Amino acid sequence: MEFEQIYKTYWDRIFRLCMGFVNDYDAAQDLAQETFIIVWQKLETFRNESAIGTWIFRIASNNCLRQIEKQKRFPKSELPVHLSEEKQTSLEPQIQFLYKCIAELPETDRIIISLELEDIKQNEIAKIVGLSEANVRVKIHRIKEKLTQKFKENEQR
């Protein structure tokens, strides 16, 4: 598969996966771009041992996890008071709330639910995260219950 076709096919899905990790539009865009730079650089080494989508999602997940680790080690300083941060408001409020809830989940749960939302097959998710397919199924069920509960709590406010 040509890189351009891979990019067109997977960009939106990888961006949404990154959004689930960081819940920040600009950071998610940066992470998605970094993911495709890695894909571009490593495409010749892809051995077809798994589906190309699985390989790309694995790269994206690892990239997001590395970024989260960096942020833990080097916390961002606050913006000076006289600067204002402009937020991207193109997402509907419920989708923004979903990303916020996903971002609050433990790292593995974030990967799993983000991949599930991208309609990645559970056996592929299991390969990406290194868990059994049965364990992934249970985790997806529990994550959905947690998210449903958060939405119910949010509606009551």
QUISUL-V612126 format. One line per field, one symbol per residue. phi: phi as a letter, one per 20 degrees, with the letter a starting at -180 (. if undefined). psi: psi as a letter, one per 30 degrees, with the letter a starting at -180 (. if undefined). A space follows every 10 residues. Layout:
phi=???
psi=???
//
This chain:
phi=.fggffgffd ggffgfffgf fdlbgfffff ffffffffgg fdgfefdlfc ffffffffff fffffffffg fffcgfeffg gfedeeefdf efgfffffff fffefggfff fffffffemf ffffggffem dfffffgffg gfffffffff fffffff
psi=kkeeeeeeef eeeeeeeeef efhjeeeeee eeeeefeeee egeffkggfl keeeeeeeee eeeeeeeeee eeeikkllkl efkkkkkkgf kleeeeeeee eefflleeee eeeeeefghk keeeeeeefh lleeeeeeee eeeeeeeeee eeeeef.
//
